[in-house]
Amino acid sequence: MKVTPTAIPDVLIIEPKVFGDERGFFFESFNQRAFNEATGLDVNFVQDNHSRSAKGVLRGLHYQVQQPQGKLVRVVRGAVFDVAVDIRQGSATFGKWVGVELSEENHKQLWVPAGLAHGFLVLSDSADFLYKTTDYYAPERERCIRWDDQFLAIEWPSAHPPLVSAKDEAGASFLTLTRDE
């Protein structure tokens, strides 16, 4: 697999080796040993999640306090613009964001380490989004930063307002973020 650091060096683009011909393709979507060797990380995934969303749906920017989740994310159908925001107080990239298109065609995955907020916007008619997490989902610990936060100024690739949940619409401003809850 090919691993490429982003502008937030701890956020990694992972590209598996894909074997394809006229019949289709094959690739190993996850191998713990290969992941550890290629990334230099030693993480333990405890939960797999799968979501399907329609075009224009934006989910996020989510994170968990006291029980942060690292996420390895990918798209198996469709395409999304995936975003990670560094909310780690004291980090050299605190307040910075990176965005990567993940799709069924490019097979890219994104490693979003614990301590970052995460969200995505569906670019295709629909998208199936899969992710592995390093800690369990804890709804009482989940928090949300507004997708359109003016300080972050994320450049979402759409001229149309996204479809967001009431919870995400009520997200907090980045500048009021408190991580020590």
C-alpha positions in Angstrom: 0.0 0.0 0.0 1.0 3.6 -0.6 0.8 6.0 2.4 0.8 9.8 1.8 0.8 12.3 4.6 -1.5 15.3 4.2 -1.1 19.0 5.3 -1.9 17.6 8.7 0.9 15.0 8.8 -0.9 12.6 11.1 -3.8 12.4 8.6 -2.8 9.8 6.0 -4.1 8.9 2.6 -3.8 5.2 2.1 -3.9 3.7 -1.4 -4.1 -0.1 -1.5 -2.6 -2.0 -4.4 -5.4 -2.9 -6.7 -5.3 -5.8 -9.1 -7.7 -5.5 -12.0 -8.4 -6.7 -15.4 -11.5 -7.0 -17.7 -13.2 -9.2 -15.1 -13.1 -6.6 -12.4 -10.6 -5.9 -9.5 -9.4 -7.2 -6.2 -7.6 -5.5 -3.4 -7.0 -6.2 0.3 -9.0 -3.4 2.0 -7.4 -4.0 5.4 -4.5 -6.0 6.8 -3.4 -5.1 10.4 0.2 -6.1 9.8 0.5 -4.2 6.5 -1.3 -1.2 8.0 1.0 -1.0 11.0 4.2 -1.4 8.8 3.1 1.1 6.2 1.9 3.8 8.7 4.2 3.2 11.6 1.1 3.0 13.8 -0.1 0.4 16.2 -3.8 0.9 16.5 -6.6 -1.5 17.5 -9.9 -1.2 15.7 -12.9 -2.2 17.8 -15.9 -1.2 15.6 -16.9 -1.1 11.9 -19.6 1.2 10.6 -21.4 1.5 7.3 -23.5 4.5 6.3 -25.4 5.2 3.1 -26.3 8.8 2.2 -27.9 10.6 -0.7 -26.3 13.3 -2.9 -25.7 16.5 -1.0 -25.8 15.0 2.5 -23.2 16.3 4.8 -22.4 14.4 8.0 -20.2 16.1 10.6 -18.0 17.6 11.8 -18.1 15.0 14.6 -15.7 14.1 17.4 -15.8 12.5 20.8 -14.5 13.9 24.1 -12.8 11.7 26.7 -13.2 8.7 24.4 -11.8 10.0 21.0 -12.0 7.7 18.0 -9.4 7.2 15.4 -11.1 6.3 12.1 -10.0 4.5 8.9 -12.5 5.6 6.3 -13.4 4.6 2.7 -16.1 4.6 0.1 -17.3 1.4 -1.5 -20.0 3.0 -3.7 -20.1 6.6 -4.9 -17.9 9.5 -4.0 -17.5 11.8 -1.0 -15.4 14.8 -0.1 -14.0 13.7 3.3 -12.7 16.3 5.8 -10.5 16.0 8.9 -10.0 19.0 11.3 -7.3 19.2 13.8 -8.8 20.1 17.2 -5.9 18.9 19.3 -5.0 21.8 21.6 -1.3 22.5 21.3 -0.9 20.8 17.9 1.1 22.6 15.3 -1.8 22.2 12.9 -4.6 23.1 15.4 -7.5 24.6 13.5 -6.3 23.4 10.1 -8.4 21.0 7.9 -7.6 18.7 5.0 -10.1 17.4 2.4 -9.7 14.4 0.1 -12.1 12.9 -2.4 -12.7 9.2 -1.6 -14.6 7.1 -4.2 -15.3 3.6 -5.4 -13.1 4.4 -8.4 -9.9 5.7 -6.6 -10.1 3.1 -3.7 -8.4 5.7 -1.4 -8.8 5.5 2.3 -8.1 8.2 4.9 -6.7 7.6 8.4 -8.1 10.2 10.8 -6.3 10.0 14.1 -8.1 10.3 17.5 -8.5 13.9 18.5 -9.6 15.2 15.1 -13.1 16.1 14.0 -14.4 14.4 10.9 -17.1 14.9 8.3 -18.0 14.2 4.7 -20.1 15.5 1.9 -21.7 13.1 -0.7 -20.8 14.1 -4.2 -22.4 11.2 -6.1 -26.1 10.2 -6.3 -25.5 8.2 -3.2 -22.5 6.8 -1.3 -21.8 3.9 0.9 -19.2 5.0 3.5 -17.3 2.5 5.6 -15.1 3.2 8.6 -13.3 1.4 11.3 -12.9 3.0 14.7 -10.4 2.7 17.5 -12.9 3.3 20.2 -16.6 2.6 20.6 -19.3 5.1 19.7 -20.4 7.0 22.8 -23.3 9.3 22.0 -23.0 11.1 25.4 -19.4 12.0 24.4 -20.1 13.0 20.8 -19.8 16.6 19.9 -20.2 18.5 16.6 -18.6 21.6 15.0 -20.7 23.4 12.4 -19.8 22.3 8.9 -19.9 26.0 7.8 -17.8 27.4 10.6 -16.3 30.7 9.5 -13.0 30.3 11.3 -12.3 26.9 9.6 -13.6 28.1 6.2 -13.7 24.6 4.8 -14.0 24.7 1.0 -16.8 22.2 0.4 -17.0 21.4 -3.3 -20.7 22.3 -3.9 -22.5 25.5 -4.7 -25.7 24.2 -3.0 -26.4 24.1 0.7 -25.9 20.6 2.0 -28.6 18.4 3.6 -27.6 18.2 7.3 -29.3 16.7 10.4 -30.7 18.9 13.1 -27.9 17.7 15.4 -25.3 18.8 12.8 -27.1 22.1 12.1 -26.9 22.9 15.8 -23.1 22.2 15.9 -20.8 24.5 17.9 -18.5 27.1 16.6 -14.8 26.1 16.4 -13.8 29.1 18.5 -16.0 28.0 21.4 -14.7 24.5 21.3 -13.8 23.0 24.6 -12.0 19.7 24.6 -11.6 19.3 28.4 -15.2 18.3 29.2 
